[in-house]
Amino acid sequence: MTTVATFNSVSFLARYPEFNSLNVDLLAQYFVEAGMYCRNDGGGPVTDAGVLTMLLYMLTAHIAALNSGVSGQPAPQTVGRITSASEGSVSLSVEMKTSNSAAWYMQTKYGAAYWQASLPYRLGGNFAIAPCLIQW
């Protein structure tokens, strides 16, 4: 069974209104980019169109947050997950573990939601949704 999701800006923005300030064409490009992480060519393991669309929307929101920011705020310039922060004299520690596939997704709540929701489609240490298998 071939399942392919299409981007619908109205339904995406209803789910994620914090991205209303972004250009719809840019969001559509982020959706295409999301297809690089979650296979959207009909050959992936997700056979339910609604589930595939939601997974791609989560990734689209993740990519939008990383690149364009959320609710009109600028995108963060740090790369990785914040491990500690202080306020007096300002201190910030960030890590980006390259050996853990989840690290990139954990930078936003949208990516973390995607990582958890995609669990049934990741098999035996391989990330089966991506166009090529990535072992971790």
BATOR-665355 format. One record per residue: x, y, z of N, C-alpha, C in turn; residue number from 1; residue in three letters. Coordinates in pm, whole numbers, always signed. Example, Ala and Ser with C-alpha at 12.3 -4.5 7.8 and 13.67 -1.06 7.14 Angstrom:
BEGIN
<atom n_xx="+1319" n_yy="-569" n_zz="+780" ca_xx="+1230" ca_yy="-450" ca_zz="+780" c_xx="+1320" c_yy="-330" c_zz="+780" num="1" residuo="ALA"/>
<atom n_xx="+1285" n_yy="-225" n_zz="+708" ca_xx="+1367" ca_yy="-106" ca_zz="+714" c_xx="+1290" c_yy="+3" c_zz="+787" num="2" residuo="SER"/>
//
This chain:
BEGIN
<atom n_xx="+84" n_yy="-118" n_zz="+0" ca_xx="+0" ca_yy="+0" ca_zz="+0" c_xx="+89" c_yy="+125" c_zz="+0" num="1" residuo="MET"/>
<atom n_xx="+64" n_yy="+215" n_zz="-91" ca_xx="+141" ca_yy="+337" ca_zz="-103" c_xx="+73" c_yy="+450" c_zz="-26" num="2" residuo="THR"/>
<atom n_xx="+147" n_yy="+509" n_zz="+66" ca_xx="+95" ca_yy="+620" ca_zz="+145" c_xx="+189" c_yy="+738" c_zz="+130" num="3" residuo="THR"/>
<atom n_xx="+135" n_yy="+850" n_zz="+86" ca_xx="+212" ca_yy="+974" ca_zz="+73" c_xx="+130" c_yy="+1085" c_zz="+137" num="4" residuo="VAL"/>
<atom n_xx="+196" n_yy="+1170" n_zz="+214" ca_xx="+131" ca_yy="+1284" ca_zz="+279" c_xx="+153" c_yy="+1410" c_zz="+196" num="5" residuo="ALA"/>
<atom n_xx="+57" n_yy="+1499" n_zz="+201" ca_xx="+72" ca_yy="+1630" ca_zz="+135" c_xx="+57" c_yy="+1739" c_zz="+240" num="6" residuo="THR"/>
<atom n_xx="+123" n_yy="+1851" n_zz="+214" ca_xx="+120" ca_yy="+1962" ca_zz="+308" c_xx="-6" c_yy="+2044" c_zz="+289" num="7" residuo="PHE"/>
<atom n_xx="-77" n_yy="+2069" n_zz="+397" ca_xx="-195" ca_yy="+2155" ca_zz="+397" c_xx="-168" c_yy="+2263" c_zz="+501" num="8" residuo="ASN"/>
<atom n_xx="-142" n_yy="+2385" n_zz="+456" ca_xx="-103" ca_yy="+2492" ca_zz="+547" c_xx="-212" c_yy="+2523" c_zz="+649" num="9" residuo="SER"/>
<atom n_xx="-338" n_yy="+2512" n_zz="+611" ca_xx="-448" ca_yy="+2542" ca_zz="+704" c_xx="-447" c_yy="+2442" c_zz="+819" num="10" residuo="VAL"/>
<atom n_xx="-436" n_yy="+2313" n_zz="+789" ca_xx="-436" ca_yy="+2214" ca_zz="+897" c_xx="-307" c_yy="+2221" c_zz="+979" num="11" residuo="SER"/>
<atom n_xx="-193" n_yy="+2248" n_zz="+913" ca_xx="-67" ca_yy="+2261" ca_zz="+987" c_xx="-75" c_yy="+2378" c_zz="+1086" num="12" residuo="PHE"/>
<atom n_xx="-122" n_yy="+2493" n_zz="+1038" ca_xx="-127" ca_yy="+2612" ca_zz="+1124" c_xx="-237" c_yy="+2602" c_zz="+1230" num="13" residuo="LEU"/>
<atom n_xx="-340" n_yy="+2522" n_zz="+1206" ca_xx="-441" ca_yy="+2498" ca_zz="+1310" c_xx="-378" c_yy="+2419" c_zz="+1423" num="14" residuo="ALA"/>
<atom n_xx="-291" n_yy="+2326" n_zz="+1389" ca_xx="-222" ca_yy="+2243" ca_zz="+1489" c_xx="-109" c_yy="+2320" c_zz="+1556" num="15" residuo="ARG"/>
<atom n_xx="-38" n_yy="+2402" n_zz="+1480" ca_xx="+78" ca_yy="+2475" ca_zz="+1529" c_xx="+64" c_yy="+2625" c_zz="+1500" num="16" residuo="TYR"/>
<atom n_xx="-28" n_yy="+2695" n_zz="+1568" ca_xx="-50" ca_yy="+2838" ca_zz="+1539" c_xx="+71" c_yy="+2926" c_zz="+1571" num="17" residuo="PRO"/>
<atom n_xx="+165" n_yy="+2876" n_zz="+1647" ca_xx="+284" ca_yy="+2953" ca_zz="+1679" c_xx="+371" c_yy="+2983" c_zz="+1556" num="18" residuo="GLU"/>
<atom n_xx="+338" n_yy="+2919" n_zz="+1443" ca_xx="+413" ca_yy="+2944" ca_zz="+1319" c_xx="+334" c_yy="+3029" c_zz="+1219" num="19" residuo="PHE"/>
<atom n_xx="+227" n_yy="+3093" n_zz="+1264" ca_xx="+143" ca_yy="+3177" ca_zz="+1177" c_xx="+221" c_yy="+3291" c_zz="+1112" num="20" residuo="ASN"/>
<atom n_xx="+327" n_yy="+3338" n_zz="+1175" ca_xx="+403" ca_yy="+3450" ca_zz="+1120" c_xx="+494" c_yy="+3409" c_zz="+1005" num="21" residuo="SER"/>
<atom n_xx="+509" n_yy="+3279" n_zz="+982" ca_xx="+598" ca_yy="+3233" ca_zz="+875" c_xx="+525" c_yy="+3225" c_zz="+742" num="22" residuo="LEU"/>
<atom n_xx="+597" n_yy="+3247" n_zz="+637" ca_xx="+546" ca_yy="+3238" ca_zz="+501" c_xx="+505" c_yy="+3094" c_zz="+472" num="23" residuo="ASN"/>
<atom n_xx="+388" n_yy="+3077" n_zz="+411" ca_xx="+336" ca_yy="+2943" ca_zz="+381" c_xx="+428" c_yy="+2867" c_zz="+287" num="24" residuo="VAL"/>
<atom n_xx="+490" n_yy="+2938" n_zz="+191" ca_xx="+583" ca_yy="+2871" ca_zz="+99" c_xx="+705" c_yy="+2818" c_zz="+174" num="25" residuo="ASP"/>
<atom n_xx="+752" n_yy="+2894" n_zz="+273" ca_xx="+864" ca_yy="+2848" ca_zz="+354" c_xx="+824" c_yy="+2725" c_zz="+434" num="26" residuo="LEU"/>
<atom n_xx="+705" n_yy="+2726" n_zz="+493" ca_xx="+657" ca_yy="+2608" ca_zz="+567" c_xx="+648" c_yy="+2487" c_zz="+474" num="27" residuo="LEU"/>
<atom n_xx="+603" n_yy="+2508" n_zz="+352" ca_xx="+595" ca_yy="+2398" ca_zz="+255" c_xx="+735" c_yy="+2343" c_zz="+225" num="28" residuo="ALA"/>
<atom n_xx="+834" n_yy="+2431" n_zz="+220" ca_xx="+972" ca_yy="+2384" ca_zz="+199" c_xx="+1021" c_yy="+2304" c_zz="+320" num="29" residuo="GLN"/>
<atom n_xx="+986" n_yy="+2349" n_zz="+440" ca_xx="+1022" ca_yy="+2273" ca_zz="+560" c_xx="+955" c_yy="+2135" c_zz="+559" num="30" residuo="TYR"/>
<atom n_xx="+832" n_yy="+2127" n_zz="+506" ca_xx="+762" ca_yy="+1999" ca_zz="+495" c_xx="+838" c_yy="+1906" c_zz="+401" num="31" residuo="PHE"/>
<atom n_xx="+886" n_yy="+1959" n_zz="+289" ca_xx="+966" ca_yy="+1879" ca_zz="+196" c_xx="+1093" c_yy="+1831" c_zz="+266" num="32" residuo="VAL"/>
<atom n_xx="+1156" n_yy="+1921" n_zz="+341" ca_xx="+1276" ca_yy="+1884" ca_zz="+417" c_xx="+1244" c_yy="+1775" c_zz="+518" num="33" residuo="GLU"/>
<atom n_xx="+1128" n_yy="+1783" n_zz="+582" ca_xx="+1088" ca_yy="+1680" ca_zz="+678" c_xx="+1084" c_yy="+1543" c_zz="+612" num="34" residuo="ALA"/>
<atom n_xx="+1050" n_yy="+1540" n_zz="+483" ca_xx="+1049" ca_yy="+1415" ca_zz="+408" c_xx="+1187" c_yy="+1353" c_zz="+391" num="35" residuo="GLY"/>
<atom n_xx="+1291" n_yy="+1430" n_zz="+418" ca_xx="+1427" ca_yy="+1376" ca_zz="+415" c_xx="+1456" c_yy="+1295" c_zz="+541" num="36" residuo="MET"/>
<atom n_xx="+1382" n_yy="+1321" n_zz="+648" ca_xx="+1400" ca_yy="+1251" ca_zz="+775" c_xx="+1295" c_yy="+1142" c_zz="+796" num="37" residuo="TYR"/>
<atom n_xx="+1178" n_yy="+1164" n_zz="+741" ca_xx="+1067" ca_yy="+1069" ca_zz="+753" c_xx="+1020" c_yy="+1039" c_zz="+611" num="38" residuo="CYS"/>
<atom n_xx="+1045" n_yy="+921" n_zz="+566" ca_xx="+1019" ca_yy="+882" ca_zz="+427" c_xx="+875" c_yy="+912" c_zz="+384" num="39" residuo="ARG"/>
<atom n_xx="+861" n_yy="+989" n_zz="+276" ca_xx="+730" ca_yy="+1029" ca_zz="+226" c_xx="+719" c_yy="+1004" c_zz="+76" num="40" residuo="ASN"/>
<atom n_xx="+764" n_yy="+885" n_zz="+35" ca_xx="+758" ca_yy="+851" ca_zz="-107" c_xx="+671" c_yy="+729" c_zz="-133" num="41" residuo="ASP"/>
<atom n_xx="+598" n_yy="+685" n_zz="-32" ca_xx="+511" ca_yy="+570" ca_zz="-47" c_xx="+578" c_yy="+438" c_zz="-16" num="42" residuo="GLY"/>
<atom n_xx="+706" n_yy="+439" n_zz="+9" ca_xx="+777" ca_yy="+313" ca_zz="+35" c_xx="+818" c_yy="+293" c_zz="+179" num="43" residuo="GLY"/>
<atom n_xx="+778" n_yy="+384" n_zz="+268" ca_xx="+818" ca_yy="+374" ca_zz="+408" c_xx="+728" c_yy="+282" c_zz="+489" num="44" residuo="GLY"/>
<atom n_xx="+760" n_yy="+266" n_zz="+615" ca_xx="+686" ca_yy="+174" ca_zz="+701" c_xx="+551" c_yy="+229" c_zz="+749" num="45" residuo="PRO"/>
<atom n_xx="+527" n_yy="+359" n_zz="+737" ca_xx="+401" ca_yy="+418" ca_zz="+784" c_xx="+298" c_yy="+403" c_zz="+672" num="46" residuo="VAL"/>
<atom n_xx="+192" n_yy="+327" n_zz="+699" ca_xx="+91" ca_yy="+301" ca_zz="+596" c_xx="-38" c_yy="+377" c_zz="+617" num="47" residuo="THR"/>
<atom n_xx="-50" n_yy="+447" n_zz="+728" ca_xx="-169" ca_yy="+527" ca_zz="+756" c_xx="-139" c_yy="+673" c_zz="+720" num="48" residuo="ASP"/>
<atom n_xx="-216" n_yy="+728" n_zz="+626" ca_xx="-191" ca_yy="+864" ca_zz="+578" c_xx="-202" c_yy="+968" c_zz="+689" num="49" residuo="ALA"/>
<atom n_xx="-295" n_yy="+950" n_zz="+781" ca_xx="-311" ca_yy="+1045" ca_zz="+892" c_xx="-191" c_yy="+1044" c_zz="+984" num="50" residuo="GLY"/>
<atom n_xx="-139" n_yy="+925" n_zz="+1014" ca_xx="-21" ca_yy="+913" ca_zz="+1100" c_xx="+101" c_yy="+972" c_zz="+1030" num="51" residuo="VAL"/>
<atom n_xx="+118" n_yy="+940" n_zz="+902" ca_xx="+232" ca_yy="+993" ca_zz="+828" c_xx="+227" c_yy="+1146" c_zz="+822" num="52" residuo="LEU"/>
<atom n_xx="+109" n_yy="+1200" n_zz="+797" ca_xx="+95" ca_yy="+1345" ca_zz="+792" c_xx="+132" c_yy="+1407" c_zz="+926" num="53" residuo="THR"/>
<atom n_xx="+84" n_yy="+1349" n_zz="+1036" ca_xx="+115" ca_yy="+1404" ca_zz="+1168" c_xx="+264" c_yy="+1395" c_zz="+1198" num="54" residuo="MET"/>
<atom n_xx="+329" n_yy="+1284" n_zz="+1164" ca_xx="+474" ca_yy="+1272" ca_zz="+1185" c_xx="+548" c_yy="+1380" c_zz="+1105" num="55" residuo="LEU"/>
<atom n_xx="+508" n_yy="+1400" n_zz="+981" ca_xx="+573" ca_yy="+1502" ca_zz="+899" c_xx="+544" c_yy="+1643" c_zz="+950" num="56" residuo="LEU"/>
<atom n_xx="+425" n_yy="+1666" n_zz="+1004" ca_xx="+394" ca_yy="+1797" ca_zz="+1063" c_xx="+481" c_yy="+1821" c_zz="+1187" num="57" residuo="TYR"/>
<atom n_xx="+501" n_yy="+1718" n_zz="+1269" ca_xx="+589" ca_yy="+1733" ca_zz="+1386" c_xx="+729" c_yy="+1772" c_zz="+1342" num="58" residuo="MET"/>
<atom n_xx="+780" n_yy="+1704" n_zz="+1239" ca_xx="+913" ca_yy="+1736" ca_zz="+1188" c_xx="+918" c_yy="+1873" c_zz="+1123" num="59" residuo="LEU"/>
<atom n_xx="+812" n_yy="+1910" n_zz="+1053" ca_xx="+805" ca_yy="+2043" ca_zz="+993" c_xx="+812" c_yy="+2151" c_zz="+1100" num="60" residuo="THR"/>
<atom n_xx="+740" n_yy="+2132" n_zz="+1209" ca_xx="+743" ca_yy="+2227" ca_zz="+1321" c_xx="+883" c_yy="+2230" c_zz="+1384" num="61" residuo="ALA"/>
<atom n_xx="+946" n_yy="+2114" n_zz="+1397" ca_xx="+1081" ca_yy="+2106" ca_zz="+1452" c_xx="+1179" c_yy="+2185" c_zz="+1365" num="62" residuo="HIS"/>
<atom n_xx="+1174" n_yy="+2161" n_zz="+1236" ca_xx="+1264" ca_yy="+2230" ca_zz="+1142" c_xx="+1236" c_yy="+2380" c_zz="+1141" num="63" residuo="ILE"/>
<atom n_xx="+1108" n_yy="+2417" n_zz="+1145" ca_xx="+1071" ca_yy="+2559" ca_zz="+1148" c_xx="+1123" c_yy="+2626" c_zz="+1275" num="64" residuo="ALA"/>
<atom n_xx="+1109" n_yy="+2559" n_zz="+1390" ca_xx="+1156" ca_yy="+2615" ca_zz="+1516" c_xx="+1307" c_yy="+2635" c_zz="+1514" num="65" residuo="ALA"/>
<atom n_xx="+1380" n_yy="+2538" n_zz="+1459" ca_xx="+1526" ca_yy="+2547" ca_zz="+1453" c_xx="+1574" c_yy="+2655" c_zz="+1357" num="66" residuo="LEU"/>
<atom n_xx="+1503" n_yy="+2673" n_zz="+1248" ca_xx="+1549" ca_yy="+2765" ca_zz="+1143" c_xx="+1485" c_yy="+2903" c_zz="+1146" num="67" residuo="ASN"/>
<atom n_xx="+1360" n_yy="+2912" n_zz="+1191" ca_xx="+1289" ca_yy="+3040" ca_zz="+1184" c_xx="+1239" c_yy="+3089" c_zz="+1319" num="68" residuo="SER"/>
<atom n_xx="+1250" n_yy="+3008" n_zz="+1423" ca_xx="+1203" ca_yy="+3048" ca_zz="+1554" c_xx="+1055" c_yy="+3017" c_zz="+1574" num="69" residuo="GLY"/>
<atom n_xx="+1007" n_yy="+3046" n_zz="+1694" ca_xx="+869" ca_yy="+3017" ca_zz="+1733" c_xx="+802" c_yy="+3145" c_zz="+1781" num="70" residuo="VAL"/>
<atom n_xx="+677" n_yy="+3165" n_zz="+1742" ca_xx="+597" ca_yy="+3279" ca_zz="+1786" c_xx="+666" c_yy="+3413" c_zz="+1765" num="71" residuo="SER"/>
<atom n_xx="+731" n_yy="+3427" n_zz="+1649" ca_xx="+795" ca_yy="+3554" ca_zz="+1617" c_xx="+931" c_yy="+3575" c_zz="+1682" num="72" residuo="GLY"/>
<atom n_xx="+976" n_yy="+3483" n_zz="+1767" ca_xx="+1107" ca_yy="+3493" ca_zz="+1829" c_xx="+1213" c_yy="+3441" c_zz="+1733" num="73" residuo="GLN"/>
<atom n_xx="+1333" n_yy="+3494" n_zz="+1738" ca_xx="+1436" ca_yy="+3446" ca_zz="+1647" c_xx="+1474" c_yy="+3301" c_zz="+1677" num="74" residuo="PRO"/>
<atom n_xx="+1523" n_yy="+3233" n_zz="+1575" ca_xx="+1568" ca_yy="+3095" ca_zz="+1591" c_xx="+1691" c_yy="+3092" c_zz="+1681" num="75" residuo="ALA"/>
<atom n_xx="+1704" n_yy="+2988" n_zz="+1761" ca_xx="+1823" ca_yy="+2978" ca_zz="+1847" c_xx="+1949" c_yy="+2960" c_zz="+1763" num="76" residuo="PRO"/>
<atom n_xx="+2057" n_yy="+3016" n_zz="+1808" ca_xx="+2183" ca_yy="+3004" ca_zz="+1736" c_xx="+2269" c_yy="+2891" c_zz="+1790" num="77" residuo="GLN"/>
<atom n_xx="+2230" n_yy="+2836" n_zz="+1904" ca_xx="+2305" ca_yy="+2724" ca_zz="+1961" c_xx="+2266" c_yy="+2597" c_zz="+1888" num="78" residuo="THR"/>
<atom n_xx="+2360" n_yy="+2506" n_zz="+1877" ca_xx="+2334" ca_yy="+2376" ca_zz="+1816" c_xx="+2350" c_yy="+2272" c_zz="+1925" num="79" residuo="VAL"/>
<atom n_xx="+2247" n_yy="+2193" n_zz="+1946" ca_xx="+2253" ca_yy="+2088" ca_zz="+2048" c_xx="+2148" c_yy="+2109" c_zz="+2155" num="80" residuo="GLY"/>
<atom n_xx="+2157" n_yy="+2025" n_zz="+2255" ca_xx="+2062" ca_yy="+2025" ca_zz="+2365" c_xx="+2124" c_yy="+2100" c_zz="+2482" num="81" residuo="ARG"/>
<atom n_xx="+2047" n_yy="+2191" n_zz="+2542" ca_xx="+2095" ca_yy="+2265" ca_zz="+2659" c_xx="+2099" c_yy="+2169" c_zz="+2777" num="82" residuo="ILE"/>
<atom n_xx="+2218" n_yy="+2155" n_zz="+2838" ca_xx="+2235" ca_yy="+2064" ca_zz="+2951" c_xx="+2233" c_yy="+2136" c_zz="+3084" num="83" residuo="THR"/>
<atom n_xx="+2271" n_yy="+2264" n_zz="+3085" ca_xx="+2262" ca_yy="+2343" ca_zz="+3208" c_xx="+2265" c_yy="+2491" c_zz="+3172" num="84" residuo="SER"/>
<atom n_xx="+2206" n_yy="+2570" n_zz="+3261" ca_xx="+2202" ca_yy="+2716" ca_zz="+3240" c_xx="+2203" c_yy="+2784" c_zz="+3376" num="85" residuo="ALA"/>
<atom n_xx="+2262" n_yy="+2903" n_zz="+3384" ca_xx="+2256" ca_yy="+2984" ca_zz="+3504" c_xx="+2222" c_yy="+3126" c_zz="+3463" num="86" residuo="SER"/>
<atom n_xx="+2191" n_yy="+3208" n_zz="+3559" ca_xx="+2151" ca_yy="+3344" ca_zz="+3527" c_xx="+2257" c_yy="+3446" c_zz="+3567" num="87" residuo="GLU"/>
<atom n_xx="+2306" n_yy="+3440" n_zz="+3690" ca_xx="+2410" ca_yy="+3532" ca_zz="+3736" c_xx="+2538" c_yy="+3509" c_zz="+3658" num="88" residuo="GLY"/>
<atom n_xx="+2590" n_yy="+3609" n_zz="+3594" ca_xx="+2707" ca_yy="+3604" ca_zz="+3506" c_xx="+2683" c_yy="+3520" c_zz="+3381" num="89" residuo="SER"/>
<atom n_xx="+2564" n_yy="+3481" n_zz="+3355" ca_xx="+2519" ca_yy="+3408" ca_zz="+3236" c_xx="+2611" c_yy="+3293" c_zz="+3198" num="90" residuo="VAL"/>
<atom n_xx="+2561" n_yy="+3174" n_zz="+3206" ca_xx="+2634" ca_yy="+3055" ca_zz="+3170" c_xx="+2539" c_yy="+2958" c_zz="+3100" num="91" residuo="SER"/>
<atom n_xx="+2589" n_yy="+2893" n_zz="+2998" ca_xx="+2507" ca_yy="+2799" ca_zz="+2922" c_xx="+2595" c_yy="+2685" c_zz="+2876" num="92" residuo="LEU"/>
<atom n_xx="+2548" n_yy="+2562" n_zz="+2898" ca_xx="+2619" ca_yy="+2444" ca_zz="+2849" c_xx="+2530" c_yy="+2371" c_zz="+2750" num="93" residuo="SER"/>
<atom n_xx="+2588" n_yy="+2335" n_zz="+2637" ca_xx="+2515" ca_yy="+2268" ca_zz="+2531" c_xx="+2594" c_yy="+2147" c_zz="+2487" num="94" residuo="VAL"/>
<atom n_xx="+2523" n_yy="+2038" n_zz="+2455" ca_xx="+2590" ca_yy="+1920" ca_zz="+2403" c_xx="+2519" c_yy="+1871" c_zz="+2278" num="95" residuo="GLU"/>
<atom n_xx="+2594" n_yy="+1813" n_zz="+2188" ca_xx="+2538" ca_yy="+1751" ca_zz="+2069" c_xx="+2610" c_yy="+1620" c_zz="+2048" num="96" residuo="MET"/>
<atom n_xx="+2552" n_yy="+1514" n_zz="+2097" ca_xx="+2612" ca_yy="+1383" ca_zz="+2083" c_xx="+2584" c_yy="+1331" c_zz="+1943" num="97" residuo="LYS"/>
<atom n_xx="+2690" n_yy="+1306" n_zz="+1869" ca_xx="+2672" ca_yy="+1256" ca_zz="+1733" c_xx="+2645" c_yy="+1106" c_zz="+1730" num="98" residuo="THR"/>
<atom n_xx="+2672" n_yy="+1036" n_zz="+1838" ca_xx="+2650" ca_yy="+892" ca_zz="+1839" c_xx="+2504" c_yy="+856" c_zz="+1871" num="99" residuo="SER"/>
<atom n_xx="+2425" n_yy="+952" n_zz="+1914" ca_xx="+2286" ca_yy="+926" ca_zz="+1949" c_xx="+2194" c_yy="+995" c_zz="+1848" num="100" residuo="ASN"/>
<atom n_xx="+2121" n_yy="+916" n_zz="+1770" ca_xx="+2034" ca_yy="+972" ca_zz="+1667" c_xx="+1929" c_yy="+1065" c_zz="+1724" num="101" residuo="SER"/>
<atom n_xx="+1889" n_yy="+1046" n_zz="+1849" ca_xx="+1782" ca_yy="+1125" ca_zz="+1909" c_xx="+1824" c_yy="+1267" c_zz="+1943" num="102" residuo="ALA"/>
<atom n_xx="+1952" n_yy="+1295" n_zz="+1956" ca_xx="+1998" ca_yy="+1425" ca_zz="+2005" c_xx="+1945" c_yy="+1541" c_zz="+1921" num="103" residuo="ALA"/>
<atom n_xx="+1948" n_yy="+1530" n_zz="+1791" ca_xx="+1901" ca_yy="+1638" ca_zz="+1705" c_xx="+1753" c_yy="+1664" c_zz="+1726" num="104" residuo="TRP"/>
<atom n_xx="+1676" n_yy="+1559" n_zz="+1745" ca_xx="+1532" ca_yy="+1573" ca_zz="+1764" c_xx="+1498" c_yy="+1635" c_zz="+1900" num="105" residuo="TYR"/>
<atom n_xx="+1580" n_yy="+1615" n_zz="+1999" ca_xx="+1551" ca_yy="+1660" ca_zz="+2135" c_xx="+1574" c_yy="+1810" c_zz="+2154" num="106" residuo="MET"/>
<atom n_xx="+1610" n_yy="+1880" n_zz="+2050" ca_xx="+1632" ca_yy="+2025" ca_zz="+2061" c_xx="+1501" c_yy="+2104" c_zz="+2072" num="107" residuo="GLN"/>
<atom n_xx="+1389" n_yy="+2043" n_zz="+2030" ca_xx="+1260" ca_yy="+2111" ca_zz="+2040" c_xx="+1155" c_yy="+2012" c_zz="+2090" num="108" residuo="THR"/>
<atom n_xx="+1044" n_yy="+2066" n_zz="+2140" ca_xx="+936" ca_yy="+1978" ca_zz="+2185" c_xx="+873" c_yy="+1905" c_zz="+2066" num="109" residuo="LYS"/>
<atom n_xx="+879" n_yy="+1965" n_zz="+1949" ca_xx="+822" ca_yy="+1904" ca_zz="+1829" c_xx="+906" c_yy="+1783" c_zz="+1786" num="110" residuo="TYR"/>
<atom n_xx="+1036" n_yy="+1800" n_zz="+1789" ca_xx="+1127" ca_yy="+1689" ca_zz="+1756" c_xx="+1117" c_yy="+1576" c_zz="+1856" num="111" residuo="GLY"/>
<atom n_xx="+1107" n_yy="+1612" n_zz="+1984" ca_xx="+1093" ca_yy="+1509" ca_zz="+2088" c_xx="+963" c_yy="+1431" c_zz="+2070" num="112" residuo="ALA"/>
<atom n_xx="+856" n_yy="+1502" n_zz="+2035" ca_xx="+727" ca_yy="+1435" ca_zz="+2010" c_xx="+739" c_yy="+1342" c_zz="+1890" num="113" residuo="ALA"/>
<atom n_xx="+806" n_yy="+1388" n_zz="+1784" ca_xx="+827" ca_yy="+1303" ca_zz="+1666" c_xx="+905" c_yy="+1178" c_zz="+1704" num="114" residuo="TYR"/>
<atom n_xx="+1013" n_yy="+1196" n_zz="+1779" ca_xx="+1098" ca_yy="+1083" ca_zz="+1815" c_xx="+1017" c_yy="+977" c_zz="+1890" num="115" residuo="TRP"/>
<atom n_xx="+935" n_yy="+1021" n_zz="+1982" ca_xx="+853" ca_yy="+928" ca_zz="+2059" c_xx="+745" c_yy="+864" c_zz="+1972" num="116" residuo="GLN"/>
<atom n_xx="+679" n_yy="+944" n_zz="+1889" ca_xx="+571" ca_yy="+892" ca_zz="+1804" c_xx="+622" c_yy="+796" c_zz="+1696" num="117" residuo="ALA"/>
<atom n_xx="+746" n_yy="+814" n_zz="+1654" ca_xx="+801" ca_yy="+729" ca_zz="+1548" c_xx="+860" c_yy="+599" c_zz="+1603" num="118" residuo="SER"/>
<atom n_xx="+857" n_yy="+580" n_zz="+1733" ca_xx="+914" ca_yy="+461" ca_zz="+1795" c_xx="+868" c_yy="+330" c_zz="+1731" num="119" residuo="LEU"/>
<atom n_xx="+738" n_yy="+313" n_zz="+1703" ca_xx="+695" ca_yy="+185" ca_zz="+1644" c_xx="+755" c_yy="+158" c_zz="+1505" num="120" residuo="PRO"/>
<atom n_xx="+809" n_yy="+261" n_zz="+1439" ca_xx="+861" ca_yy="+247" ca_zz="+1304" c_xx="+1013" c_yy="+236" c_zz="+1299" num="121" residuo="TYR"/>
<atom n_xx="+1078" n_yy="+245" n_zz="+1414" ca_xx="+1222" ca_yy="+228" ca_zz="+1421" c_xx="+1250" c_yy="+86" c_zz="+1466" num="122" residuo="ARG"/>
<atom n_xx="+1333" n_yy="+14" n_zz="+1391" ca_xx="+1351" ca_yy="-130" ca_zz="+1416" c_xx="+1495" c_yy="-163" c_zz="+1453" num="123" residuo="LEU"/>
<atom n_xx="+1513" n_yy="-239" n_zz="+1559" ca_xx="+1641" ca_yy="-299" ca_zz="+1595" c_xx="+1763" c_yy="-210" c_zz="+1588" num="124" residuo="GLY"/>
<atom n_xx="+1751" n_yy="-87" n_zz="+1636" ca_xx="+1866" ca_yy="+4" ca_zz="+1633" c_xx="+1884" c_yy="+73" c_zz="+1499" num="125" residuo="GLY"/>
<atom n_xx="+1798" n_yy="+43" n_zz="+1402" ca_xx="+1802" ca_yy="+111" ca_zz="+1273" c_xx="+1687" c_yy="+209" c_zz="+1267" num="126" residuo="ASN"/>
<atom n_xx="+1709" n_yy="+323" n_zz="+1206" ca_xx="+1603" ca_yy="+421" ca_zz="+1188" c_xx="+1542" c_yy="+392" c_zz="+1052" num="127" residuo="PHE"/>
<atom n_xx="+1428" n_yy="+322" n_zz="+1052" ca_xx="+1372" ca_yy="+269" ca_zz="+929" c_xx="+1291" c_yy="+369" c_zz="+849" num="128" residuo="ALA"/>
<atom n_xx="+1260" n_yy="+487" n_zz="+904" ca_xx="+1178" ca_yy="+584" ca_zz="+833" c_xx="+1261" c_yy="+662" c_zz="+732" num="129" residuo="ILE"/>
<atom n_xx="+1386" n_yy="+684" n_zz="+763" ca_xx="+1469" ca_yy="+764" ca_zz="+674" c_xx="+1492" c_yy="+689" c_zz="+542" num="130" residuo="ALA"/>
<atom n_xx="+1521" n_yy="+763" n_zz="+433" ca_xx="+1544" ca_yy="+699" ca_zz="+304" c_xx="+1659" c_yy="+597" c_zz="+309" num="131" residuo="PRO"/>
<atom n_xx="+1758" n_yy="+622" n_zz="+393" ca_xx="+1865" ca_yy="+526" ca_zz="+410" c_xx="+1871" c_yy="+490" c_zz="+558" num="132" residuo="CYS"/>
<atom n_xx="+1909" n_yy="+367" n_zz="+588" ca_xx="+1913" ca_yy="+324" ca_zz="+727" c_xx="+2034" c_yy="+384" c_zz="+797" num="133" residuo="LEU"/>
<atom n_xx="+2012" n_yy="+436" n_zz="+916" ca_xx="+2119" ca_yy="+493" ca_zz="+996" c_xx="+2129" c_yy="+410" c_zz="+1122" num="134" residuo="ILE"/>
<atom n_xx="+2241" n_yy="+343" n_zz="+1142" ca_xx="+2258" ca_yy="+263" ca_zz="+1263" c_xx="+2313" c_yy="+351" c_zz="+1373" num="135" residuo="GLN"/>
<atom n_xx="+2266" n_yy="+328" n_zz="+1494" ca_xx="+2318" ca_yy="+401" ca_zz="+1611" c_xx="+2354" c_yy="+305" c_zz="+1719" num="136" residuo="TRP"/>
//
